[in-house]
Each structure stands twice: as C-alpha cells, then as structure tokens.
C-alpha cells in the first residue's frame, strides 16, 4: 500500500506520516487482502508538482493521497493542472484533504475526496478516514474498466484480465476471451485494477487469480505463460502474494 502526504509544512507532514504508519487500519485490512501488515509505504512531498514528478519518474501509482488543501488552493497554474491530472474524480487513488474550513473549496473543484480532516488532525480522525479510503478504493477497483482499442470502446471486467504488458507506447491487455491493445502507461492501468493485480516488473501487471506457480523470479499463469519478476520488485511482489493468499506448509 503506497500513501503520499503532500504538504509544504514539513513538521506537520512528519506528524501526518507518523499517524499513517502507526494506524491500525493496515492490520485490520490485512485479512481482506488489501495490504500486508506493516507494508504501508508513506512518502512525503512539498508540492503537487513534486508529487507528480516522482510518480512519473518512478512509474508508480499511489493508493491514498493525503493533501493539504491550501497547497492546491494557493498553487500556481502548473500545480493546479498537475492536481487535475493526478486527482481524477473517476480514479482509484483515494484523496483525503486536510483543511481549515468545512467546505473544502480549495480541492473540491479538482477531485471528489474521500473526506476532509479538520486541523488539527487527530489520530482517531485519521484512522477513520483511512479506513473509509480503503473501503472506497476496493469498491472502485472492482468496477468495469472502459478501454478504447483499435477504434472500439470495450468494457472490461477486472476479473477477466489475466495480465497486462507494456511495450513502448502500447499496452496489451490479455483477457480470458482475447487480447486488446491501447495507448496507456502501465502505471495508469495499475491504478484502475484491484489490489490482486501486482506490478511485478517494469513491463508487467499480473492478476494473482490466474497464478498457478510462484517463485522468487517468476509467475506461471493458468495458460502456461511465464511472467518475470524483476529483482527490484521482488520484495513488493512477495508482500502482495502473501497478503493475497493463505500459506500452507
């Protein structure tokens, strides 16, 4: 589970990061396969622009973003445009807004947040909002995905997608009933699917429902396809598999 705190006040950002890391919701949702216990990775950013640059360079997507509404409300045109790209109303990424006013106007025009946390933020309020964010993220991730492929608009159910492969600018989505290609980055695709989809390689996203064999460096799927697990993503992949499945020895 990857969480971002976007706040230009470093002292407050550090406090929020500690609240997130220490929250009991991660253990609560471990049994539901949302994340492995203790596997919450929290990153801090001083501006929306800095957050976007990191997401682009690292080709990663965040599950929850906690943002100070003032950072967006006082942002220039560049950061405001970045916020609109990052915090889509229809995205799976869940946004929690820290605000000094109850109406949250500073961010309401950009996204539809999970909710607003009034300053000063308490641990109890943070835990409740994180729990709500995880529930809503799981619900949204299971919704059908609309894909424009070769001039056709297709509605794809996440449960039918076996694996996704990125090749240069093209994204190939392999489903139970055939393949389709579209122009989309793999990091963007990963945000549209449930947590059982694992980014095990720079170029591959795998639905764990279709994995028959798992080793440190590869997955074998039900159709016999072998998907590599990169060295860089082995720890993250292992945590995702252990959170997804019960182990029998």
C-alpha positions as CSV (number, residue, x, y, z in Angstrom):
1,X,0.0,0.0,0.0
2,X,1.6,3.3,-1.1
3,X,0.5,6.5,0.6
4,X,1.6,10.1,-0.2
5,X,1.4,13.1,2.1
6,X,1.5,16.4,0.2
7,X,2.2,19.3,2.5
8,X,4.7,22.2,2.3
9,X,4.9,22.3,6.2
10,X,7.5,19.7,7.0
11,X,6.7,19.5,10.7
12,X,3.0,18.9,10.0
13,X,3.9,16.4,7.2
14,X,6.1,14.4,9.5
15,X,3.3,14.2,12.1
16,X,0.8,13.0,9.4
17,X,3.3,10.4,8.2
18,X,3.6,9.0,11.7
19,X,-0.1,8.9,12.1
20,X,-0.5,7.0,8.8
21,X,2.3,4.5,9.6
22,X,1.0,3.8,13.1
23,X,-2.6,3.4,12.1
24,X,-4.3,0.1,13.0
25,X,-6.2,0.0,9.7
26,X,-3.4,-1.8,7.9
27,X,-3.6,-4.8,10.2
28,X,-7.4,-4.6,10.0
29,X,-7.4,-4.9,6.2
30,X,-4.6,-7.4,6.0
31,X,-7.1,-10.2,6.3
32,X,-9.1,-8.8,3.4
33,X,-6.1,-8.8,1.1
34,X,-5.8,-5.0,0.8
35,X,-2.3,-4.9,2.1
36,X,0.2,-6.9,4.1
37,X,0.6,-6.0,7.7
38,X,3.3,-3.5,8.1
39,X,3.5,-3.0,4.3
40,X,2.4,0.7,4.3
41,X,4.9,2.8,2.5
42,X,4.5,6.5,3.1
43,X,6.2,9.2,1.1
44,X,6.2,13.0,1.7
45,X,6.1,15.8,-1.0
46,X,6.2,19.5,-0.6
47,X,4.1,20.3,-3.6
48,X,1.7,18.7,-6.1
49,X,4.3,19.3,-8.8
50,X,7.0,17.4,-6.8
51,X,4.5,14.6,-6.3
52,X,3.7,14.4,-10.0
53,X,7.4,14.3,-11.0
54,X,8.1,11.5,-8.6
55,X,5.1,9.5,-9.8
56,X,6.2,10.0,-13.4
57,X,9.9,9.1,-12.9
58,X,9.2,6.1,-10.7
59,X,6.3,5.0,-12.8
60,X,4.2,4.2,-9.7
61,X,0.7,4.9,-8.6
62,X,-0.4,5.8,-5.0
63,X,-3.3,4.2,-3.3
64,X,-4.1,7.1,-0.9
65,X,-3.0,10.7,-1.1
66,X,-3.3,13.0,1.9
67,X,-3.1,16.6,0.7
68,X,-3.2,19.9,2.5
69,X,-6.0,21.8,0.6
70,X,-4.0,25.0,1.0
71,X,-1.2,23.5,-1.2
72,X,-3.7,23.2,-4.1
73,X,-5.7,26.4,-3.2
74,X,-2.5,28.5,-3.2
75,X,-0.9,26.7,-6.1
76,X,0.0,28.3,-9.4
77,X,-1.3,27.2,-12.8
78,X,1.2,24.4,-13.2
79,X,0.4,22.8,-9.8
80,X,-3.3,23.2,-10.3
81,X,-3.1,21.4,-13.7
82,X,-1.0,18.7,-12.1
83,X,-3.7,18.2,-9.4
84,X,-6.3,17.8,-12.1
85,X,-4.3,15.2,-13.8
86,X,-3.4,13.3,-10.6
87,X,-6.6,13.5,-8.7
88,X,-9.2,12.4,-11.2
89,X,-12.8,12.2,-10.0
90,X,-13.1,8.7,-11.5
91,X,-9.7,7.4,-10.4
92,X,-9.0,4.6,-8.0
93,X,-6.5,6.7,-6.0
94,X,-8.2,8.0,-2.9
95,X,-7.7,11.6,-1.8
96,X,-8.0,12.8,1.8
97,X,-8.0,16.6,2.2
98,X,-6.6,18.4,5.2
99,X,-8.5,21.7,5.6
100,X,-9.1,24.6,7.9
101,X,-12.7,25.1,6.6
102,X,-15.5,22.6,6.4
103,X,-16.5,23.2,2.8
104,X,-13.1,22.2,1.3
105,X,-13.5,24.5,-1.6
106,X,-9.7,24.5,-2.2
107,X,-9.8,21.0,-3.5
108,X,-13.5,20.3,-4.3
109,X,-13.2,21.6,-7.8
110,X,-10.3,19.3,-8.5
111,X,-11.5,15.9,-7.2
112,X,-14.1,14.2,-5.2
113,X,-12.2,13.4,-2.0
114,X,-12.9,10.7,0.5
115,X,-13.5,13.4,3.0
116,X,-12.0,16.3,4.9
117,X,-9.8,16.3,8.0
118,X,-10.0,19.5,10.0
119,X,-6.9,20.9,11.5
120,X,-5.5,20.0,14.0
121,X,-5.8,16.4,12.8
122,X,-6.3,13.7,15.5
123,X,-5.3,10.1,15.3
124,X,-8.9,8.9,15.7
125,X,-10.0,11.1,12.8
126,X,-7.1,9.9,10.6
127,X,-7.8,6.2,11.3
128,X,-11.5,6.7,10.4
129,X,-10.7,8.4,7.2
130,X,-8.0,5.9,6.1
131,X,-10.5,3.1,6.8
132,X,-13.1,4.8,4.6
133,X,-10.5,5.4,1.9
134,X,-9.5,1.7,1.7
135,X,-13.2,0.6,1.5
136,X,-13.9,3.1,-1.3
137,X,-10.7,2.2,-3.2
138,X,-11.7,-1.5,-3.1
139,X,-15.2,-0.8,-4.4
140,X,-14.0,1.4,-7.2
141,X,-11.2,-1.0,-8.3
142,X,-13.8,-3.8,-8.9
143,X,-15.8,-1.6,-11.3
144,X,-15.6,-2.4,-15.1
145,X,-12.8,-0.6,-17.0
146,X,-13.5,1.2,-20.3
147,X,-10.8,0.7,-22.9
148,X,-10.6,2.2,-26.3
149,X,-8.9,-0.3,-28.6
150,X,-8.5,-0.2,-32.3
151,X,-11.4,2.3,-32.7
152,X,-13.7,0.3,-30.5
153,X,-14.8,1.1,-26.9
154,X,-14.7,-2.0,-24.8
155,X,-16.0,-2.6,-21.3
156,X,-13.6,-5.0,-19.4
157,X,-14.3,-6.7,-16.1
158,X,-11.2,-6.8,-13.9
159,X,-11.9,-10.5,-13.1
160,X,-11.4,-11.3,-16.8
161,X,-8.0,-9.8,-17.2
162,X,-5.1,-12.3,-16.7
163,X,-2.1,-10.0,-17.2
164,X,-1.1,-6.7,-18.8
165,X,2.1,-6.0,-20.7
166,X,3.6,-2.6,-21.7
167,X,5.6,-2.4,-24.9
168,X,6.9,1.1,-25.6
169,X,3.8,3.3,-26.0
170,X,1.4,0.3,-26.4
171,X,-0.4,-1.5,-23.6
172,X,-1.5,-5.1,-24.3
173,X,-4.3,-6.4,-22.1
174,X,-4.7,-10.1,-22.1
175,X,-8.1,-11.4,-21.1
176,X,-9.8,-14.8,-20.9
177,X,-11.5,-14.1,-24.2
178,X,-8.8,-12.4,-26.2
179,X,-6.2,-9.6,-26.3
180,X,-6.6,-5.9,-26.9
181,X,-4.2,-3.0,-27.2
182,X,-4.5,0.6,-26.3
183,X,-2.3,3.7,-25.7
184,X,-1.8,3.9,-22.0
185,X,1.0,3.7,-19.4
186,X,1.2,0.7,-17.2
187,X,1.3,2.8,-14.1
188,X,-2.1,4.3,-15.1
189,X,-3.5,0.9,-15.9
190,X,-2.4,-0.4,-12.5
191,X,-4.5,2.3,-10.8
192,X,-7.6,1.0,-12.5
193,X,-7.5,-2.5,-11.2
194,X,-7.9,-4.1,-7.7
195,X,-5.1,-4.9,-5.3
196,X,-4.8,-8.5,-6.6
197,X,-3.1,-7.1,-9.7
198,X,0.6,-6.9,-8.9
199,X,3.2,-4.8,-10.7
200,X,5.9,-7.4,-10.6
201,X,8.1,-5.9,-13.4
202,X,8.5,-2.6,-15.1
203,X,6.5,-4.0,-18.1
204,X,4.1,-6.5,-16.5
205,X,1.0,-6.3,-14.3
206,X,-0.4,-9.7,-13.2
207,X,-3.8,-10.8,-11.8
208,X,-3.0,-13.2,-8.9
209,X,-6.3,-15.0,-9.5
210,X,-4.6,-16.6,-12.5
211,X,-1.2,-17.6,-10.9
212,X,-0.6,-21.3,-10.5
213,X,3.1,-21.2,-9.6
214,X,5.1,-18.5,-7.9
215,X,8.9,-18.4,-7.3
216,X,11.2,-15.5,-6.5
217,X,11.8,-14.6,-10.1
218,X,8.6,-15.6,-12.0
219,X,4.9,-16.3,-12.1
220,X,3.4,-19.1,-14.1
221,X,-0.2,-18.5,-15.1
222,X,-3.1,-20.8,-15.8
223,X,-2.5,-20.6,-19.6
224,X,1.2,-21.6,-19.1
225,X,2.5,-18.0,-19.6
226,X,5.6,-17.2,-17.6
227,X,5.8,-13.7,-16.3
228,X,9.2,-12.4,-14.9
229,X,9.5,-10.8,-11.5
230,X,12.2,-8.2,-11.6
231,X,14.9,-8.0,-8.8
232,X,13.8,-4.5,-7.9
233,X,10.1,-5.6,-7.3
234,X,10.6,-8.9,-5.6
235,X,10.0,-7.7,-2.1
236,X,6.9,-5.8,-3.1
237,X,5.6,-8.8,-5.1
238,X,6.3,-11.2,-2.2
239,X,4.3,-9.0,0.2
240,X,1.4,-8.7,-2.3
241,X,1.3,-12.5,-2.8
242,X,1.4,-13.2,1.0
243,X,-1.4,-10.7,1.6
244,X,-3.5,-12.2,-1.2
245,X,-3.2,-15.9,-0.3
246,X,-3.1,-18.2,2.8
247,X,0.0,-20.3,3.1
248,X,0.1,-24.0,3.9
249,X,3.3,-25.7,4.8
